[in-house]
Amino acid sequence: MWTLGGTAPAVPQPTAPNLARVDPHYGRSRTDPLFPGFNLAISDSAVREPEWERDFHLFEAGGNLPTVELVRLPNDHTQGTRRGQLTPQAYVADNDLALGRLVDTVSHSRYWASTAIFVNEDDAQDGPDHVDAHRVESLVVSPYTQHGRVDSTFYSTVSMLRTMELIVGLRPMTQFDAAATPMLNAFDPVPNLTPYTAVVPSQPLTQVNLASAPMAAQSEALAFDQADAADNRVLNEAIWKATKGPGSTMPEPRNGTFGTRTPPADGDSDGG
């Protein structure tokens, strides 16, 4: 997630992100060292969002919020149906609640009138739907985007990047974002400054997979210690059966926009 301008599960103490990878100049780092990196044992809503919020309020008090912030809320990756771990539904609810609280905080702040929050999944090819396996939902949250409608313009991930560049006055970095269609149809010239109040999901955030969960054994064999290491197809099918029922059949991914080739089973994926 990019920004411009219930009861949560028990978790261990947060661990700092790998700053050597994020910022080689650690001594001059602009990265919050208390914000946890990728670790699915850490709650988005109980740990990551509160740490971001603490940092945000410091910026608000000092009047020095950075022009651009990057916030990663990774728990929509899930651990499939691995026994004893949170269910896919609990993981996604935790992720949704964290995002909702972030928007709640920004929209009640002094910066709301000049802020746009861009939300995107990190893997557009994951979670195939009935139209195309490359489709992914994206959100733009701002006083200038509250239309109450869906913008179905064909955008790509670099369209979102290009839109952010235009807002903050940055030149394109490559020919790809230079040629991308900006998300102009998502905005309106008349702002609506009504703040957003986060909604606590009815889905229990502490629900865990039982040994009888569909594809629990297959999920046990998947790698979840780092993002996108799990087998794409196996994880997707486990989530599908956990949602639609153990006897259901996951449909084959469609790639109607870019041809009919089915993505490889072990591609870069998050399962969220």
Protein Blocks (a to p, Z undefined) as FASTA:
>chain_A
ZZehiacddddddddddfklmpmclmlccbdfkbccddfkbcfklmmmmmmmmmmmmmmm
nopacfbdcdddfklnonojaghiacfklmmmmmmmmmmmmmmmmmmmmklmmcccdddd
fblkgoiafkbmkbccdddddfklmnopacfbdcdfklmmmmmmmmnopacfbfklmmpc
cfkllpcfbdcfbdcdddddfbdfkbccdfklghklmmmmpcckbghkacfklmmmmmmm
mmnopkbccdddddfknojbdcdfkbccehZZ
